[in-house]
């Protein structure tokens, strides 16, 4: 670790590991994990960027689900909300890498690589059974996270 960095993590880091574990354990764990994050997301801890990460976790878990067995109607509005929230938060530069889309908005980025790997696996290459427009939205979101930019 560089000088001044700490080994302190936050809900965003714990959430990344939770999602990675659920997706690694298999399909029977993804839906319960998705329901848990959906239950938790409306009441995040009092940290501004945490709700955005909860929405991201929910979107990754939706993308990891079997499209025939999950209601995907909330995914588009959640992506729109996340993009607007990141724009709002970018007005208050925080984090170690404020130039990076979403992942740069927090000082607690121990699991940044985990978020990027989840985005690569589940968002950049979504299941072909998802509607075409939703696949495009997932791919765009994955690019934002992996490249760190909005373009």
Residue, then its C-alpha position, 0 to 999 in steps of 0.5 A: x500500500x502507498x503512503x496514506x492508504x489504509x486497509x479499511x473497506x466499506x459496504x461497497x467492497x463487501x457488496x462486490x465480494x458478496x456478488x462475486x461469491x453468489x455468481x461463483x456459487x451458481x444459479x441457485x444462489x443468484x436469485x436469493x442474492x438478487x432479492x437480498x440486494x433488492x431489499x437492502x438497496x432502498x435503505x443504504x448506509x448514510x454514505x452517498x455513493x453506496x446506493x449506486x453500488x447497490x444498484x450496480x450489484x442488483x444489475x449484475x445479479x439481474x444480468x447473471x440470472x436466467x432471463x426466462x426466470x427473472x423480471x427484467x423490466x426494472x433493469x432499464x430504469x435502474x441503469x438510467x437512475x445509476x447514470x444520473x446518480x453518477x452524474x450528480x455525484x461527479x459534481x462533488x469529487x471524492x475518491x482516489x480516482x474521481x475521473x473513473x466512472x462510478x468506481x472512482x467516487x469512493x475512497x473504499x476501492x479495495x475491490x475495484x478489480x472485483x467490480x471490473x471482473x464482474x462487469x466484464x463477465x456479466x455486463x459486457x457479454x450479457x446472455x443473448x436471451x435478454x431483450x436486445x435493448x437491455x443487452x445493449x444497456x448492459x454492454x454500455x454499463x460494462x464499458x463504463x465500468x471497465x474503461x472508467x469513462x462514460x464514452 
